[in-house]
Amino acid sequence: MTAKEKAYQLLKDWKKEDYIFGLGVFHQIGELVSHYGKNVLVISGEHHMDSLAKAAISSIEDAGGVVTPHKVIYGPMPNAPKEDVYRLQSCIMQYQPDCVVVIGGGSAIDGCKAAIALAVLWDRPISGIDQYFGTGMITEEMEKSGRKMIPLIAVQTAASSGAHLTKYSNITDLAKGQKKLIVDMAVVPAASIFDYETTITMPPSVSVDGVLDAISHTFEVFCGANAETYELKKELALTTLELALTYAQRIIENPRDREAREAIGLATDLGGYAIMVGGTSGAHLTSFSLVDLTAHGTACEIMNPYYAVFYSPAIQKQLAAVGEVLHRHGFIGRDVKELQGRELAIAVAEGLIAFGKSIHAPTKLKDLPGFSLKHVERILSAAKDPQLAMKLQNMPVSMTAEDVDVYMAPIIRCAAEGNLEGIINK
């Protein structure tokens, strides 16, 4: 079975009829939406998606739906700023739709998840998006009030975060330059569709960032696997890595390569699957403080090699498995079967860095224009925020807020310089 065939099997077994995906499936939007009500609010990511939005509206109307108002509401800007979430909350409260259809990438979908929650819970004692950062806060308020989320149908258009499949909503405070996270089953879209052909017009840089996010999702989740979840998380991580190493360069060389676009779409979907069965950790936590410098997947890709060295005492099996794939694709020169301990971790880290360089991605923090000491301070401060404590706890070698200055600070300094040797193991 090829990596693509394995990916299709994994996703179909997981999502079943709630997810339509593949090449040439966009026209099925109307039939999918018809299961969730007649009055539909359509939100589209950005102006360049107008043609997709119009096609979606036609499909919805052909299936008997009524789009109210008969126009597209524009969604959040990149990184889903809080201000856009409040704007969308107002639209949802004004039009009172049976369901919401969002067409766009991860930011558009994340913003709509949060906006629907705020619209449904508008008069609850807990108000404002800040109160819902963390785990399960929306579900708690829904249960207290006896209310339910308005169904969200997510039409993904970018091979990126897997937002159309997950319980996560990343929202950004632009004034502070800080991204925060809602983790809640209440925000999982009721249904989703992803036609991988829609990514063909995406710039290769956007798709490369998606590839890096997919690797980060599955790698971080795999690093946190226990005996019960190890085999599934291994399958997700190695299938994703195989797809990424095989097809990422092809998208750079030919952005209209349909086979490569399909493969990378599958990889990012597997990333979404992974973060529904396990949590991300250090690299994702760090990425939230780099929102003003680079895209999310790229920020995670920079950090994962350095965290891998820190985690090395706890993830030897995972490193050996990942290292074998990197070695087979030529990104690690030595046979990883001969390595163990910290030496194995450094070899895998160097392999991940070599892959990043092969697709022209930055591999250390100082590669990011504008990176400065203030970002180091922001990263360390955010790591101590109780609302982000889940990321510290999810680490294979866990940290507390008190550990941040002792262990995370050297990781960040090493990542700034591209130095794997200076990382201190706990």
N, C-alpha and C positions, 0 to 999 in steps of 0.2 A: 504494500500500500504506500503510495506517495505521501509526502507531507501535506499536500493539498487535499487529497482524499481523506487523510486522517483528520484534518481540520474540519472538513464538512461533517464527518461522522460525529466528532466530539460536539460540535455546535447543535446539530440536529437532535442528538440524544439529550442535550441539556434543555434547549428552549422549546422544542417541539413546534406546535402550531402558533405560538406567540411571536415567532420571528420569521420573517421572509427575507432571504438573503441570497446573493449570487449575482450573476451577470444578466442584465435585461429584465429585472423584476419590478422596475419603478411603476409600471402601469397598474400594479396590483394594490396601490395605495387606497383607492376608493373602496374596494371590497373589504379591505382590512378595517378601515375606519368605520364602515357601516355597522359593525358589531358593537360600537360604543356610543351610539346616539346619532340624532339627525342634525342638530345645530352644532356647527363646528367652527372653532376659531383657529385660523391658520397663522402661524408665526414663522417667519423666514429669517435665516441668519443675517444675510447681507444683500445689498442691491445686485451683486453679480449672480445671485441665485434666483432672480426674478423669473427666468424662463422655467426653472424647475418648479417654483411656487405656482405659476400659472398652470403648468401641466398637472400638478397635484390637485389644484382646485377643480379643474375639468374632470379629473378622475373621481373626485369626491362627489361632484354634482351628478355625474353620469350614474353613480351608484345610489342616487337618491338623497344625498346629503345637502344641507343648506349651509353655505359659508356665510357667517355673519361677523363683521360686515363683509360685503363682497369685495374684499381687497386684502392685501397682505399687511400684517402688522410686523414691523421690523423688530428683530430680536436683539439680544445683547451684543455689545462690542466684544472683541477678543478678551478672554479671561473673565467674562461675566461680571462686570462691575456691579456693586451693590445698587447704584443709582438706576441701572437698567432693570434690575430685578423689581424694584419698587414701581417703575413705569409699567412693566408687564403685569404686575399685580393689579394695578388700576384698570388696565384693559380687560383683564379676566373678570374683575368685579363688575365692570360696566356691561359686558356683553353676556355674562352668565351662560357660557356654552355647555353643551352636554359633554364635549370632549375638546381637547386642545391637540392640534397637530403642529409639531415643530420640525422645520426643515433646516438642517444645518449641521455644523460640527459640534464638538464637545462643549464649547462655551455656550452656544445657543441652547443646547439641550439642558445643560446644567442650570442656566438662568431660568428656563421655564419650569424645571422641577421645583426650584425654590419659590418662584412667583406663584405657582399654583398652591403650594402649601400656605403662603402668606394670605392669598385670596380666600382660601377656605377657612383659615383661622383668624380672620381679620379682627374680630372683636374679643379674642381670648386675652386673659391677663398677661400672657407672654406675648409681646408684640415686637416686631423688628427682627431682621434676619440674624442679628448677632446672637440672639437667644437660642437659635437652633443649631449653631455650630456644635459639633461633637456627635455623639452616637445616640440615636433613638429618641431625640427630643420631639420631633414632629409626631412620631407614632404615639408617644405619651400624651400629647395634647389632643390628638385625634381620638384616642380612647376615652379621655376625660370628657370630651365634648360630644361624643357619639357621631362625629362627622367622618366623611370619607374624602379622599382625594378625588378631584376631577380627573378622569382617565387622560393620560398623556400618551399620544402615539408619536414616537420618535422616528423621524425619517433622516437617517444618518447620511451625510454627503462627504465625509472626510475620513480617511483611514487614520484614526487618531486614538482618542482616549477610551473608546468603548462606552461612552456615556449613555448610549441608547440601550445598553444592557444591564446597567449597574445601579447600585444603591447610593452612589456618590454624587455630590454636587459641590463643585469647587467655585467659590465666590471670592471676588477680589475687592479689598479696600484700597482704592487707588491712592487715597491721601497718605496711607501708611506704606504703600508698596508691598502689601502682604496679602497672600491668598490664604483662605481658611476653608474648612471642609465640613460638609454635612454628610453623615453616614447614617442612612435610614432606609429600611425596606419600604417605607411609605412613598419614597420618590422613585422607585423602580418604574419605568414606563410600563403601561398596561400592555402595549404591543410595540413592535419595532419593525422597520424595514430598511435594508441597506442594499442598494444596487451598486455594486462595485464599479460599474461603468461611470457613475457620476463623479468619481475621483479623477478621471482622466484629465480634466481641465485644471486640476489642482497643481500649483507649482511643485516641482520635485522637492524643494526645501520643506514644504508642508508635509509631504508624504514621508520624507526621511525622518522628520520629527515624530511622525506617527509610528514608524518602524522602531525608533528608539524607545518610545513610550511602551510599545508592545513588549519589547525585550525587558524593559524595566519592570513592568507589571508581573510578567511571568517569572522573571529571575528573583525578584524580591519575595514573591509568594512562595516559590520553590525553596528559597533559603529558609523560610519559616515553617517548612513542612514537618509534621510529626509522623509517627509510624502509620497511623490510620490514613493520612492524606498523601503520603509520600508518592505513591505510584501515579495518582491522577495529576498532582502538581508537577511531577517530573515529565509526564506526557505533554502537558500544556507547555511547559518551558522549552523542552527540546524540540517540539514541533514548531513552535514560534521561532526559535533560533534558527532552525533549518530553513524555514521560509524566508526569514530576514537575510540570512547570509547568502541565500541563493538568488533572491530577486531584488534586493534593494538597489544594487548597482545597475540593474537593468532599467529601473525607473529613471535613474539619473541620465542614463545614456539615451533612453527613448521614453519620454513621459506618456506616450500613447500606447505603450505595450499593454494590451488588455490582460494577457496572462499574468504579467507581473503585478498589475493593479489588483487583480483578483487575489493573488497570493498575499499581497500586503494587507488587503482588506481582511482576509481570513486571519492573518497574524494579529492584527489589532483587535479583532473580535475574540480571539483566544485570550488576549490580554484582559479584555472585559470579563470573560469567564473566570480567569484566574483570580481577579480581585473580588469576585463573589464567593469564592471558596477559601480565600485567605487574605491576609492584610499585607499592604506594602509597609515599608519601614523607613530607614534612614535617608535614602536618596530622595524619596518623595517628600519627606519632611523638609529637607534642605531646599528642594525645588520651590517650595511655597514662598521662600524669601528672595527668589531670583526672578520674580515675575516681571520686573522692569528691565531685565537684561536679555532674556532669551525665552524661547518657547518651552513648554513644560517637559516634553519628552527629552529634549536636548539637555535640559538641566538635570534630569534624572540620569541620563546616560553619562554625563560627566562624573557624577558622584558614585555610581554603583561600583566601579573598580576599587575605589578607595574604601568603601564600606565592606566590600568583599574581603579585603585583607583584615579589617577589624573583626569580621565575623568568623574568620578562618578556623578557630578552634571548634566551632559548633557546626560547620557546614562542609566537612570534608567529602562526604558522599555526593553532595550537590555539586561541589567544585569539580570533582572527578568526572561527573556526567556532562557538565557544561564544557569542561575542558576538552573532552573527547570530540565534541562537535566542532569546537573552535580549531582543534588540531587537524581534523579531517578536512576542513575548509582552508587550511593553510595560515591561520592567524596565530597559532602557537607552533613554534618550530620543533619542540621536544615532545616525545611521547609522554603524556601526562600520567600514564600508568607507573612511571618511574618516580613520580613526585608525591610528596605528602606534606602535611603541615603548612606552615607559612609559605614555604617555597611553592607549593601547589597553588595557593591563593594568589601569589604574585604572578605566577605564570598565567592564570586565568585572567587576572586583572590586566596584564599586558596584552592578552589576546583580545579582550573587549576594547581596549584602547586602540589596538591595531585595526580592528573592524571600524571603529569610529573614524579613524583617519582615512580609511579606504573610501568612505562615503563623504569625506570632507566635513565631518562634524568636529566641533571643538572638543578637546579631551582634558582640559584643565580650566579652572575658573578664570585664570588670567587671560585665557583666549577670548573671553567675553568682553567686548568694548564697554567701558564704564565700570567694570568690577573694581571695588575698592574696599577699604577697611570697614566702611559702614555696612557693607553686605555681610561681612563676617560677623559683626556685632548683631545685625538683624537676624541672621541664622541662629546664633546662639541664644538670643533673647526669645525667639519664636519657639525654640525647642523646649523652653521652660514653661511655655503657656499651657495651663491645664487642659484647654480645649484641643490641643494637639498631642496630649500625653499618649494617645493610642499608638502613635508612630514609634515612640520610645519603647513602649511595652511590646510592640510587634517585632522588634529587632531580635534576631537569633541570639545575639548577646545583648540582653536588654539593658537599658539605662533608666535611671531616674533623673529628675531635674538636677539633683546634686552631682550627677556624673558628667553633666554636659561640659563643664569647663575642663574636666580632667581628661576625658576621652574624645568627645566630639570636637573640641577645639583643635587638637592636633590633626584630626581627619580633615577638617576644613582647611587648615593651613597647608597640609600636604596636597590637597586637591587644588589649591590655588597655584602651587608651583609645579605640579605633576610629579610629586615625589611619593612613591609607594613605600619606601623604606622607613620613613619617619613616623608611621602610624603605630600607636601604642596599643597592644592587646590587653584586654581586661583580665 
